[in-house]
Amino acid sequence: MTVTLDISTVQAFLLVARLRSFTRAAEALGTTQAAVSMKLQRLETVLGKRLVERSPRAVNLTADGAAFADRARLLVEAHDRALSGHEPARQQLSLGISDHAAGPELVPLLERLHTVSSQLALAVTIGFSRHLLDAYDAGGIDAVIVRQEGSRRGGEKLAEDEFGWFVSPRFPWQHGERLQLATLAPPCGVRAIAVRALDKAGIAWGEAFIGGGVTAVAAAALAGLAVAPLARRIAPPGLVDIGPARGLPQLGVSKVMLHSKVSDPAKLAALRTLARKSRVLAERNPAPHVCPA
């Protein structure tokens, strides 16, 4: 009796192997955990080998599973070449990230993405939330990670940022003086929130530094040029929040949201990994120093 392998079943196995989870593989494939589990059971029956070991925390490959994974990738690649008639083009995941949402977490996020989705080419754009959402709505970007804008609905919450007034500890400012700001240029939403809060509180302000990115704004604050309204999560070491001590108005909180219309399994798996890693990093990020009253 001739035994054959079903390509969709092999692809499901590779996704489980990459994500180490039946649940996440099912999410990426747009199916149920039970359906993925059944595919893997059929594959193990056909091969006569146990491919995965389940534990309460993760799914791990057996020695036979790891060996089969290498052959399975070659099989899927050959299948794709046979359908297309040439080497399959490397897929690209285009991702927009708000400058005020990226911060120091961008490096570990990209590292994690590359680890689980090295077959994808990444096209990452950093910019204003509003501009990125416009590009996303127009179909120019696969997914965006942005600050929640206005009454827009939908999306998946990755983090909730609390904002503060960050500055070098040596910055000389007393209540009643004109507050010198370091911000992004309009239409930065964080700048708009900060300016509205100062105007409502009757605090005079001026812009001492306008940066082309949050990294430049934070550098200006570290250099003692001005005060920067920043999310606590992305404020670099060396800055302190002088808001409570100097009577500056509260800036509130802002949700960081993931919006995506991706349906391709490989891209979807990458975004699921990105979402999980973002939450873990947000929970681990220590709160920066608050200047004592």
Sequence and secondary structure as in RCSB ss.txt:
>XXXX:A:sequence
MTVTLDISTVQAFLLVARLRSFTRAAEALGTTQAAVSMKLQRLETVLGKRLVERSPRAVNLTADGAAFADRARLL
VEAHDRALSGHEPARQQLSLGISDHAAGPELVPLLERLHTVSSQLALAVTIGFSRHLLDAYDAGGIDAVIVRQEG
SRRGGEKLAEDEFGWFVSPRFPWQHGERLQLATLAPPCGVRAIAVRALDKAGIAWGEAFIGGGVTAVAAAALAGL
AVAPLARRIAPPGLVDIGPARGLPQLGVSKVMLHSKVSDPAKLAALRTLARKSRVLAERNPAPHVCPA
>XXXX:A:secstr
      HHHHHHHHHHHHHT HHHHHHHHTS HHHHHHHHHHHHHHHTS  EEE SS EEE HHHHHHHHHHHHH
HHHHHHHHHSS     EEEEEEEHHHHGGGHHHHHHHHHHH TTSEEEEEEE HHHHHHHHHTTS SEEEEE  T
T    EEEEEEEEEEEE TT    TTS EEEEEE TT HHHHHHHHHHHHHT  EEEEEEESSHHHHHHHHHTTS
 BEEEETTT  TT EE HHHHT     EEEEEEEE    HHHHHHHHHHHHHHHHHHHH     B   
